Amino acid sequence: MLRLLLLRHAKAAWPGGVLDLDRPLAKRGQEASLVMGDYLKKERLLPDLVVVSPARRTHETWERVQPIIGEIAMRTDGRIYEAPVGRLLEVVRDVEPGIRTLMLIGHNPGFEELAKLLIGEGDMDGILRLGQKYPTAGLAVIDFTLESWSDVARKSGRLERFVTPKSLGNGEDD
């Protein structure tokens, strides 16, 4: 079995004169990152590899989650930034053998589109909520009964759960 964790970056600030790539997390995003890190640890949703967009807000999300869940291999992949769904699928399919649980930290609308593309069944409440909105710091957990990431295809996954800071009782979803 393979497991994909799609963690959308936490809420970012919009400071004037800053390129989109360099936008930092807002205070609420910093707090939401810690909430999601605690949840990942408590639920033992620990990846073998984390692949992060080069955007500052994705790295800051990971920098708050990582100390909570422990040392995990991480790499930056520029293909995730502002990526259409096809490119995100390519990133997933390129993951090397031996990685059983993969976490991507990136952006919408790509993450929502990728989740919708991959999910063929699973938690109906989560599927409905994900279809309405994939908020910042949202986490989709998608399982595959496959042996290789290269075999991941349309509707081949099962949504195990979709969690947001609000669903965990921590503020509003953005």
QUIKA-V857446 format. One line per field, one symbol per residue. burial: b if it has 9 or more other ideal C-beta (glycine too) atoms within 8 Angstrom, else e. Layout:
# QUIKA-V857446
burial: ???
This chain:
# QUIKA-V857446
burial: ebbbbbbbbbbbbeeeebeeeebbbbebbbbbbbbbbbbbbeeebbbbbbbbbbbbbbbbbbebbbebbeebebebbebbbebebebbbbbbbebeeebebbbbbbbeebbbbbbbbbbbebbeebbebbeeebbbbbbbbbbbebeebebbeeebbbbbbbbbbbbbeeeebe
